[in-house]
Amino acid sequence: MKKYLLLFGYLIVNLSFFAQSLDDLDFGTDTTFEVVTWNIEWFPKNGELTMNYVADMIEALDADVIAVQEIDDQESFHNMLNNMTDYDGYYVDYGYLALGYIYKSDVVQINSIYEIYTGSAYSNPFPRPPLVLELTFMGENYIIINNHYKCCGNGILEEDDSWDEETRRFLASDLLKEYIDTNFPDEQVLVLGDLNDVITDVQENNVFQSFIDDSDNYVFADMDIAQGSNTNWSYPNWPSHIDHILITNELFDEFGNTNSSIQTIKMENYLTNGWSEYDTNVSDHRPVGLKIASDSFIGVDDFDIANTKLRNYPNPVSFETTIHFNTSQNMSRIEIFASTGQKVHTIHISNGQNTSIWNVENFPNGLYLAKYRTSNGVMASCKILVVK
């Protein structure tokens, strides 16, 4: 009997050790730009419960921009955003499976949001017009094009049939490429969404072939995922990998940075009942997230924030903000940088001090980065938005 009790205790301890929650999800950082595509299937799939799940997951992801597909109830989407403190959003105002964006309002500057290829003339390739987001993050401009391609088909591209599902996706890809080539030839562009097809098809049936053929200018950032184990694919129920992120050559160097990465985010791993709980209450698609590290970002190195945290309130700030830190060492200071990378202010910290006030009266509007620095280097950072 004692032996079985010991075994039972061992199992309980080890199951507890391996159990995860959303608090364990680690994706967004202060030193990268994160973009996620996520089909949130007929949102809200399970009413208010879904709204709570999605809000909690987005806050745990800590990504800068989430492009979403399949917003079925726009009022629920609006209500969810109203209850989220760090995020704002936008959705297309039509009634059937709308596209939208959710973004960190304190670090992402929205320059423009609009649809392209609207009207009945384009309803064949685009049952939902692509939604373009032009934004600025840490002094860098990005163009994101959110899509939800036509679903289904038999895997065979039949170009002589204009209503063939593969043909419709093929035409959509060609039109998107034409639009980018014409309108954004030198911009940092990301094309993403539920594109409802695989990128590993043979050439004669590959609906993305126009992008793949132009490898000097375009690359699917998630190609390794598509070519890898199906355990990492975005649509497990099939299984297939049909949610993609395509980048233009202006982002190739950044994507090659060792601190950049892309992954399918297995949200079910952070839920008690795994995939069944996720599929029932959230979506049948997993999100796919891209993390971009750029040398133009201030302090692109990963900061050691295990023992040091930096935060400020209020944020945004119009007059002064209090910067909090949970440790203070001899010879420590806070350095504040403008989005251009220029150091604009230094606050020296006394031993034992854990707060400091920054008065922004003489600083222009914009995004700043505060770094907590000691003799050991930069220990933590936080972003501060000045709006007067």
HUKA-V577215 format. One line per field, one symbol per residue. psi: psi as a letter, one per 20 degrees, with the letter a starting at -180 (. if undefined). A space follows every 50 residues. Layout:
psi->???
//
This chain:
psi->ghghggggggggghhhgiqqrhhipofqrijroppppookolpphlbhgg ggggghhghhgkqhpopqqlohohghgghghhjphiqrrqqpmriomqqr qpqoiiipophqprqrlrrhhjhghnhopqopoprpolippqppopqnrp rarjiponiioijpghhhhghggghggggghghlhjqopppranjkrqjj qqgijoijhhghhmihiqqohjghghiaqiijqinhhgqrojpropqrii jggghiqhiqrqqponhhijqgkchhgghhifrjqqqpppoppqiiqpmi qpqnjhipqprqprorphfqqppqqjqprqlqrpppqriiippiqpoppq piqjqqpopjhjprqapqpppopaiiaphrrqpppoo.
//
